[in-house]
Amino acid sequence: QLKLDDSVSMVDPRRQQRLATHVVVLAVVATQSARAFRVTPGSTTLPALRPSSQHFPSPPAVLSQRSLVVRHAEEPAPVTAGGFNTAGEPPLEIRGFSLAKAFLAAGVLVTAASFAEYFGSGGSAGLSSLGFIYGIPILLIGCALQYAELEPVPIEYAGDEATCERLWESEATETLKKIRQDVTRHRYGDEAHLDTTVKALGLVAPAKPYPQLRYLQLKPTDNALQFAMVFQSPDTPFNDWADERRIKKYESFFGPGVTADVVKVDAEKRLVAIVLQTTPASSSSNAVAA
C-alpha cells in the first residue's frame, strides 16, 4: 500500500506545473474581479453597473397617440389585388379564359392521343411514350388549378346597361376600378375574392370560412354612381357588417370620394351588400383627370 507522500511523488512534474499555473490564473482573475466591483469586507451591496451602449441600446422614440392617428388618416389602407395566392399587384393577369380548363384540355388531348398511338401501333413504344410522359403531368396541373380556381364575379345592372357603363366611366374612382378589375378575372390559390380586404376590415369570423363575393351591382343615381359588392356571409352576422364604426372604416378604406352603407340583400341566403356611392368631389376630380 502506497503512502500519501509516495503517491504525490509519483505525479508527473509537468502536471504539477500546469495545476500550479491554473491556480495562479484563478487567483489573478478573482483579484481583478474584486477590484472591478470594489468589494470590501463587510459590504452588502454592489455598486451600480454602467451599461454599455453596445449591449443596451437606447429605446426608440415613441410617437404620441395623436401623431399616430394623423399618420393613419393621411395614409389610407390600399385595396390589394392578389395574383397567385399573393397580396399586391399580380405578376400575371389572365382574362377571357380559364387557365385551369386550358391545362385540362391540353392534358386530355395529349393523353388521349398517346393512348390512341399506343393501341394503334400494337403496343410498340414510340410517340405514345412521350405523350404519357407529358400528358399526365399536364392533366394533373390542370386538376390542381381547377381545384384552386375562383370564377370571375358577374356584374348586374340596376337599369340600362349602357347608361350604367357610361356613368361608370365618368364617376368611378380609381379604387372602384381596381376592385372591378380584380374580381372579374380568374384567380388561383386564394380563399375568396377580396379575401385580404374582408380580413383587414374584420369581417372574417375566427376559424370560419371567408365571406364569398357573389356579384357586383352598378346603379345610377342623381349625378352619382352606386357600386355594390354583394357577399354571402353565413358566419359573420349582419350586425358586424352594419356596425357604425365599421361603416366609417369602409369609407376610409375604399375612399376617397365615396360614402358607404350596408344593405341586407337576402336574409335566407345570408347575402349582404357594401354599397359605395361616389360623391360630387370625386366626380369633379375624375373630370379634371380626363
C-alpha positions as CSV (number, residue, x, y, z in Angstrom):
1,Q,0.0,0.0,0.0
2,L,1.4,3.4,-1.0
3,K,1.8,6.2,1.4
4,L,0.4,9.7,0.7
5,D,3.8,11.2,0.1
6,D,4.7,8.3,-2.2
7,S,1.6,8.9,-4.3
8,V,2.3,12.6,-4.6
9,S,5.8,12.0,-5.6
10,M,4.6,9.7,-8.4
11,V,2.6,12.5,-10.1
12,D,4.2,13.9,-13.3
13,P,6.1,17.1,-12.6
14,R,4.7,18.7,-15.7
15,R,1.2,18.0,-14.5
16,Q,2.1,19.6,-11.2
17,Q,3.3,22.7,-13.0
18,R,0.1,23.0,-15.0
19,L,-2.0,22.7,-11.9
20,A,0.0,25.4,-10.2
21,T,-0.4,27.7,-13.3
22,H,-4.2,27.2,-13.2
23,V,-4.3,28.1,-9.5
24,V,-2.3,31.3,-10.2
25,V,-4.6,32.3,-13.1
26,L,-7.7,31.8,-11.0
27,A,-6.2,33.9,-8.2
28,V,-5.4,36.7,-10.6
29,V,-8.9,36.6,-12.1
30,A,-10.5,36.7,-8.6
31,T,-8.3,39.6,-7.6
32,Q,-9.2,41.6,-10.8
33,S,-12.9,40.9,-10.3
34,A,-12.8,42.1,-6.7
35,R,-11.1,45.3,-7.8
36,A,-13.6,45.9,-10.5
37,F,-16.6,45.6,-8.2
38,R,-14.8,47.3,-5.3
39,V,-15.9,44.6,-2.9
40,T,-14.8,45.4,0.6
41,P,-15.1,43.3,3.7
42,G,-18.5,43.9,5.4
43,S,-20.1,45.5,2.3
44,T,-23.6,44.1,1.5
45,T,-24.3,45.8,-1.8
46,L,-22.6,46.1,-5.2
47,P,-22.1,49.4,-7.0
48,A,-24.4,50.1,-9.9
49,L,-23.1,48.8,-13.2
50,R,-22.7,51.2,-16.2
51,P,-24.4,49.5,-19.1
52,S,-22.6,49.7,-22.3
53,S,-24.5,51.3,-25.2
54,Q,-23.4,48.4,-27.3
55,H,-25.3,45.8,-25.3
56,F,-28.1,48.1,-24.0
57,P,-29.3,50.3,-26.9
58,S,-31.4,53.3,-26.0
59,P,-35.2,52.7,-26.5
60,P,-36.6,54.0,-29.8
61,A,-38.6,57.2,-29.7
62,V,-42.3,56.6,-29.2
63,L,-44.7,58.7,-31.2
64,S,-47.6,60.2,-29.5
65,Q,-51.1,58.9,-30.0
66,R,-52.2,62.0,-31.8
67,S,-49.3,61.7,-34.4
68,L,-50.2,58.1,-35.0
69,V,-53.8,58.9,-35.7
70,V,-52.9,61.7,-38.1
71,R,-50.5,59.5,-40.0
72,H,-53.0,56.7,-40.3
73,A,-55.5,59.2,-41.7
74,E,-53.1,60.5,-44.2
75,E,-52.2,57.0,-45.5
76,P,-55.4,55.1,-46.2
77,A,-55.0,51.3,-46.5
78,P,-54.8,50.3,-50.1
79,V,-57.0,47.7,-51.8
80,T,-54.8,44.9,-52.8
81,A,-55.2,42.9,-56.0
82,G,-53.9,39.4,-55.4
83,G,-52.1,37.3,-58.0
84,F,-51.3,33.6,-57.5
85,N,-52.0,33.5,-53.8
86,T,-50.1,36.7,-53.2
87,A,-51.1,40.2,-52.0
88,G,-50.1,43.1,-54.2
89,E,-50.1,43.6,-57.9
90,P,-50.5,40.3,-59.8
91,P,-47.4,39.1,-61.7
92,L,-49.6,37.7,-64.4
93,E,-53.2,38.7,-65.2
94,I,-55.4,36.3,-67.1
95,R,-58.6,37.4,-68.7
96,G,-61.0,35.9,-71.1
97,F,-60.3,32.2,-70.4
98,S,-59.6,29.8,-67.6
99,L,-56.0,28.6,-67.3
100,A,-57.2,25.5,-65.4
101,K,-59.5,24.5,-68.3
102,A,-56.8,25.2,-70.8
103,F,-54.4,22.8,-69.0
104,L,-57.1,20.2,-68.6
105,A,-57.9,20.3,-72.3
106,A,-54.3,20.1,-73.3
107,G,-53.7,17.2,-70.8
108,V,-56.7,15.2,-72.0
109,L,-55.8,15.8,-75.7
110,V,-52.1,14.7,-75.3
111,T,-53.0,11.7,-73.1
112,A,-55.8,10.5,-75.4
113,A,-53.5,10.9,-78.4
114,S,-50.9,8.8,-76.6
115,F,-53.4,6.0,-75.9
116,A,-54.5,6.1,-79.5
117,E,-51.0,5.9,-80.8
118,Y,-50.1,3.1,-78.3
119,F,-53.0,0.8,-79.2
120,G,-52.9,1.7,-82.9
121,S,-49.3,0.6,-83.2
122,G,-49.8,-2.7,-81.5
123,G,-48.3,-1.7,-78.2
124,S,-45.0,-0.5,-79.6
125,A,-43.2,2.3,-77.9
126,G,-42.9,5.5,-79.9
127,L,-44.5,8.9,-79.7
128,S,-47.0,7.4,-77.2
129,S,-44.4,7.2,-74.5
130,L,-43.6,10.9,-74.9
131,G,-47.4,11.6,-74.7
132,F,-47.6,9.7,-71.4
133,I,-44.6,11.5,-70.0
134,Y,-46.0,15.0,-70.8
135,G,-49.8,14.4,-71.0
136,I,-50.4,13.0,-67.5
137,P,-48.4,15.8,-65.7
138,I,-50.2,18.5,-67.7
139,L,-53.5,16.8,-66.8
140,L,-52.6,16.8,-63.1
141,I,-51.6,20.5,-63.3
142,G,-55.0,21.3,-64.8
143,C,-56.7,19.4,-62.0
144,A,-54.8,21.3,-59.3
145,L,-55.6,24.6,-61.0
146,Q,-59.2,23.7,-61.3
147,Y,-59.4,22.9,-57.6
148,A,-57.8,26.3,-56.7
149,E,-59.7,28.4,-59.2
150,L,-62.1,31.2,-58.4
151,E,-64.5,32.1,-61.2
152,P,-64.9,35.8,-62.2
153,V,-67.7,37.6,-60.4
154,P,-70.6,38.7,-62.6
155,I,-71.8,42.3,-62.8
156,E,-75.5,43.1,-62.6
157,Y,-77.0,46.4,-63.7
158,A,-79.9,48.2,-61.9
159,G,-81.1,49.9,-65.0
160,D,-79.9,50.2,-68.6
161,E,-76.5,48.6,-69.0
162,A,-75.2,51.2,-71.5
163,T,-76.3,54.1,-69.1
164,C,-74.6,52.4,-66.2
165,E,-71.4,51.9,-68.1
166,R,-71.3,55.5,-69.2
167,L,-71.8,56.6,-65.7
168,W,-69.1,54.2,-64.6
169,E,-66.6,55.7,-67.0
170,S,-67.2,59.2,-65.7
171,E,-67.9,58.6,-62.0
172,A,-65.9,55.6,-60.9
173,T,-62.8,56.3,-58.7
174,E,-59.5,54.6,-59.1
175,T,-60.2,52.3,-56.1
176,L,-63.5,51.2,-57.6
177,K,-62.0,50.5,-60.9
178,K,-59.2,48.4,-59.2
179,I,-61.8,46.4,-57.4
180,R,-63.8,45.6,-60.5
181,Q,-60.7,44.7,-62.5
182,D,-59.5,42.4,-59.7
183,V,-62.7,40.4,-59.2
184,T,-63.8,40.0,-62.8
185,R,-60.9,37.7,-63.7
186,H,-59.9,34.1,-62.8
187,R,-57.9,33.8,-59.6
188,Y,-55.9,30.9,-58.3
189,G,-54.9,29.9,-54.8
190,D,-57.0,32.5,-52.9
191,E,-59.6,31.8,-50.3
192,A,-62.1,34.2,-51.8
193,H,-62.3,37.3,-53.9
194,L,-61.1,40.3,-51.9
195,D,-60.0,37.9,-49.1
196,T,-57.3,40.3,-47.9
197,T,-59.8,43.1,-47.9
198,V,-62.5,41.5,-45.8
199,K,-59.9,40.2,-43.4
200,A,-58.4,43.7,-43.0
201,L,-61.9,45.0,-42.3
202,G,-62.5,42.5,-39.6
203,L,-65.3,40.6,-41.4
204,V,-63.9,37.1,-41.1
205,A,-65.1,35.1,-38.1
206,P,-62.4,33.2,-36.2
207,A,-61.8,29.7,-37.6
208,K,-64.6,30.3,-40.1
209,P,-64.5,30.5,-44.0
210,Y,-64.2,33.8,-45.7
211,P,-67.3,35.6,-46.9
212,Q,-67.8,34.9,-50.6
213,L,-68.3,37.8,-53.1
214,R,-71.2,36.7,-55.3
215,Y,-71.7,39.6,-57.7
216,L,-71.2,43.4,-58.2
217,Q,-74.1,45.7,-59.0
218,L,-74.0,49.1,-60.7
219,K,-76.8,51.5,-60.2
220,P,-77.2,55.1,-61.4
221,T,-78.5,57.7,-59.0
222,D,-78.8,61.5,-59.2
223,N,-75.4,62.6,-60.7
224,A,-73.7,59.7,-58.8
225,L,-72.9,56.0,-59.1
226,Q,-73.7,53.3,-56.7
227,F,-71.3,50.4,-56.6
228,A,-72.5,47.4,-54.5
229,M,-70.4,44.4,-53.5
230,V,-72.8,41.6,-52.6
231,F,-71.3,39.0,-50.2
232,Q,-72.6,35.7,-48.9
233,S,-71.8,35.6,-45.3
234,P,-73.2,32.6,-43.4
235,D,-70.8,33.0,-40.4
236,T,-70.4,36.8,-39.9
237,P,-73.6,38.3,-38.5
238,F,-75.2,41.3,-40.3
239,N,-74.7,43.4,-37.2
240,D,-70.9,43.1,-37.6
241,W,-71.2,44.3,-41.2
242,A,-73.5,47.2,-40.3
243,D,-71.6,48.5,-37.3
244,E,-71.4,52.3,-37.5
245,R,-67.7,52.3,-36.8
246,R,-67.1,49.7,-39.4
247,I,-69.1,51.7,-42.0
248,K,-66.8,54.7,-41.3
249,K,-64.0,52.3,-41.9
250,Y,-65.4,51.3,-45.3
251,E,-65.4,55.0,-46.4
252,S,-61.8,55.5,-45.4
253,F,-60.7,52.1,-46.8
254,F,-62.4,52.3,-50.2
255,G,-62.1,56.1,-50.4
256,P,-61.5,58.8,-51.0
257,G,-64.5,60.1,-52.9
258,V,-67.2,57.6,-51.7
259,T,-69.8,57.2,-49.0
260,A,-70.6,53.8,-47.6
261,D,-73.7,51.9,-46.5
262,V,-74.6,48.3,-45.7
263,V,-77.8,46.7,-47.0
264,K,-79.3,43.3,-46.2
265,V,-80.0,41.8,-49.6
266,D,-81.4,38.3,-48.7
267,A,-81.7,37.1,-45.1
268,E,-82.3,33.5,-46.1
269,K,-79.3,33.3,-48.3
270,R,-77.3,35.4,-45.9
271,L,-76.5,38.0,-48.6
272,V,-75.2,41.4,-47.5
273,A,-74.0,44.3,-49.7
274,I,-71.5,47.0,-49.1
275,V,-72.8,49.9,-51.1
276,L,-70.4,52.6,-52.1
277,Q,-71.7,55.8,-53.7
278,T,-69.5,58.4,-55.4
279,T,-69.5,62.0,-54.2
280,P,-69.5,65.2,-56.3
281,A,-65.9,65.8,-55.2
282,S,-64.8,62.5,-56.8
283,S,-66.8,63.3,-60.0
284,S,-65.1,66.6,-60.4
285,S,-61.7,65.2,-59.9
286,N,-62.4,62.5,-62.5
287,A,-63.5,65.1,-65.0
288,V,-60.3,67.1,-64.4
289,A,-58.2,64.0,-64.8
290,A,-60.0,63.1,-68.1
